[in-house]
Amino acid sequence: MLSDDVKTVFQDKFGSAADRVFFAPGRINLIGEHTDYNGGHVFPCAISLGIYAAYGPRNDNKVRMYSQNIPDQGIVEFDLDNLDYDKSLGWGNFPKGMIAQIIKEGHKPNHGFDLAFDGNLPDGAGLSSSAAIELLTAEVLNDVFEFNIDELDLVKDGQKVENNFIGVNSGIMDQFAIGMGHKNKAVLLDVNTMKYEYVPVELGNRVIVIMFTNKHRELADSKYNERRSECEQALAKLQTKLPIKSLAQLSETEFDENTYLINDETLIKRARHAVFENQRTLQAKDALVKGDLATFGRLINASHVSLHYDYEVTGKELDTLAETAWKQDGVIGARMTGAGFGGCAIAIVDRNKVNEFKKNVGEVYEKTIGYKADFFVAEISDGPKEIK
Ligand code: GLA
């Protein structure tokens, strides 16, 4: 079991037994992609793939951390009194940023600690390994030092770490999906108001298959910030005439009638995705609630098409997975999930057809791309917790 493995890793690296073990999940997004920073809706869920942390106290002010998933980096180390971003720490900046953020808000651990991480969430796969490690670190601190910080505040802290410490202008979806995760439920979040609603994911005899392109990427070096800035430029042009605060305030018709204000092919495409995707997300949630899975699946496909042609964040790997999935027996919908540019796609597949699905899609992928894709059946799980 991974919760035992992480204890062994701790013992090996730090030479003593771990005190406590914690877990945080990754996430998939059913639909509502690149809508969070446009004031729209997202519809993600936490998954059982995630990251474990083994914790042990120290009697000095140091923090030492080791990740079994990134062993080349070795043990990273810093002092609780010196929490600046340090490029050489690599992945270590995500937990370090979270510690810095929590201290900034007035909650300072009164001693240092060691942390060993191990998980089955592929890194750079678009399943939010960075948000998972941020909220996992937050969970450790909040529990061990009894800070009693509200989960929603930790979620917001995670976004601040990405925006101000790491330098990715991401929205709040990933941290929210992980922090507020609920077994067998997706959460519809209105990012504009931060109101949210849990929706049971009832797919009958179908399961969600996660398809990993094995194309790793980091948001910091992707076109993520560029897309966000294109949406902001489109919004600024619309605001010359329209009293709106975000793209997601527009209906499809309102958007169409006002594209003359944008009058730029690229910016129209980016903004059109944001507006239509937000509406699709609401329709998809209604379809899921009604049990109209055929409509739900078609909306998922439409999301991918829009992310491909209008938002241009899919790429050959994700397109191959989604397009091949659409052609398989027993599939009601498939799309990329997360930021894009590599990472993962999801498909909703008849439980009895999963093996055939993996085989067929896997073969086409390998033939087209030149290396293998990985497939996992997603289980929808709870948010961060201590493993007792
Ligand atoms: C990344 C970001 C999220 C969101 C998605 C795209 O996962 O961290 O905030 O913008 O991309 O929907």
Residues whose N, C-alpha, C, O or C-beta is under 5 A from the ligand:
A	BS01	GLA	G32 E33 H34 T35 D36 S170 G171 I172 M173 D174 G338 A339
